[in-house]
Each structure stands twice: as C-alpha cells, then as structure tokens.
Amino acid sequence: MEIRRILVRGKLDVILETSEIPDRPQTGEILIETEKTFISAGTELANYTALDPTVSTAGAWNSYPWPSGYANVGRVVAIGEKIEGLATGDRVFTFGKHASHHYADLLDPSAIAAQVQESGRGATSDMVVKIPDGVSSEDAAAARMAGVAITALRVSTAQAGDWVVVFGLGMVGNLAAQYFSIQGCNVIGVDPMPARRDLAQKIGIEHVVGGSPEEARAAIMELTAGRGVDVAIDAAGDSLVVEQAGQVAAHAGEVIILGSPRERHDGNMTSLIRPVHWDFVKFKGALEWQFPRYPIRGQRHSTYSNIRTYLELMARGKLKLGELISHRMRPEEIESAYENLLNDKEHYWGVILDWT
C-alpha cells in the first residue's frame, strides 16, 4: 500500500514523500493509521541541522536519509496473528515516524501488557500503549515530550517543599516544572523569552525569572532567602546552563542534566567543579533511554510505566498539554514547521502534524 512519510534527506533538506509498505500485517504485527504526530524541537532539529554528527555515520539510527519522528498517535486498522490485548479501532501511542500509516511489531505478547520480565530481560518489540478516553489524540502525541521530562523527576531526590529551578521553559522544561509542582515542590522557571515565561505562569508555575544569568541568579537567591535550590535542572541542553545551574544549587543539592548538550563549549572547569567539592552538589544525568523499556525485576520505573503515568495524569487534568501546542500544521508544511521551530522559538515551541 502507498503511504506518505516525512524524510530528512540531508542537512536542512526535508520532504514529504510517498512510499510503499506491505498491504497486510504479518504475524505479530499491527497496522496503525496515523491521526497526529508531534515534532521534537530537540532531537529532530538536531538531526535536521546535522548538529548531531551521527547523521553522517553509515548505519547510525539517524543517518541520512532519515525518516523522522518518534511521537505517533493513531488507530489500529489491521491485526496480525498472535496479537493479544488490542483490537481494530483502538487508539494507541507508539514511537512511530511521521507517516500516514506504519506497522508495529509485537512478536512478544508480554510487551502489550507490560508484564514483569521474570528473567530480567527487557522486551525488544515495538511499544504500543492504549490512550485513555479522556486524552485527545493531539495531546497524547505532544505528551511524547512528557516522557522526556519525567526522567528529571525519576532521578531526583526532591520532596514536597523543596525548591526546584528549571532552566529553559520550552516544551520539556515546562513539563518538568509541572511534574515538580505536582510533587509539591516550590518551582522556579527560568527563560529569556517572555512568551515562555507567560505560558509557564498560565499553567500554574508561580515563580518565573528572566534576564541575564547574573540577574537570574540574583532572583533565585532572593526567592530562596540566599540558600539556593535543592534541585537545579538544565532543560535547555546547554553546557553554559549546566554551569549556571551548579551556581544556584544549595549545599548537598543536585543538578540534573535533562537536556542533551550537543554543541562544543570551551570554558573554565573550575567553576563547574567548585560546587561539587565545596558544597557536595551532585550532578545527575536524566536521559530517558537509560530506563528499561518495560518493567523488569529490580527496577522501579520503565519507559512503559512512565507513559502510563503521564497519560493518567493528563486524563485526571493534573498535567496540562493542550496549552503547550503552539501550532497545528499539515504534513505538507513540514519544511515550514522545521524552519520556524528552528528560527522563531518565541512563537513556535510545540507543533502537531495532523494526518487526518
């Protein structure tokens, strides 16, 4: 059958093309007709602009030409043999590409139910999660970024009443701020863009700070009575921001690197190391792919359980996603979507592609 899909052919070169996939699912497969996909302003743009160097590495997961996308919501339209727990018409989330149709391979039936793997072996099949009735398809697609943001909460030791600062109030940073606010923490959001600060306040983040790094640090210290924050989160993926975060961490606090630093940065290592030595500040990574995909013995959280958690929070109205979608566009507008996400961050921060 003929489908439409988005392909990044090279640096700053993206198209919507037609492609062919088999007409019927094989054993263990389901065919999904896409309703909505969401564009990642971090990973996708890093590949689109060749900021991630592996785009030129043969055989790499993102090497050119790269079918982009990893946040797909659609309906099951055909089911192969040996599939349990799913039916045609089910609305599901997957890590599928930007494409009108795609197959998910579920040869391991336990993956559908996310049963605990007694052997400690993680499932290798594609991930498919049913979407609760109270969550719209576009919100569920945009919530892909909630799966990135929740890792900051998972690796943190923050408790109710702690002070937490999030540097960068784009999609991931905003959601991270929401998670810690739900946890009962006192959250400060930092971003140079007024529109992002206004949006954070609109969804309930009480304290927002702008200005230069020096001005932001002064405001954070004033809010915390000079003590600093218990948790400082870099949601921008910027080495300079990581350094800035370390300078506002309280004694025995922690700095969480939620964003993915990619650009080269030459600087003074002493200013980064001093908080570790003098104030017992801990630096922690929060890359989502370090969690097992499915629950396994000895691991509290997994990618699957994280998805279930944030979809439930959305269904209960605790986690706000709709306000974070800035634009709804057609697949034919993909070049415009990428360019505006790259060059007009003041207005473009969350773009849904509508395939219906």
Secondary structure, DSSP 8 states (H G I E B T S, - for coil): -EEEEEEEEETTEEEEEEEE--SS--TTEEEEEEEEEE--TTHHHHHHTT-SGGGGSTT-TT-SSEE----EEEEEEEE-TT--S--TT-EEEE---SBSEEEEE--STHHHHT--BTTS----S---EE--TTS-HHHHHHTHHHHHHHHHHHH----TT-EEEEE--SHHHHHHHHHHHHTT-EEEEE-S-HHHHHHHHHTT--EEE-S-HHHHHHHHHHHTTTS-EEEEEE-S--HHHHHHHHHTEEEEEEEEE-S---S-----HHHHHHHHHHH--EEEE--GGGS-SS-BTT-S--HHHHHHHHHHHHHTT-S--GGG--EEE-GGGHHHHHHHHHH-TTT-S-EEEE--
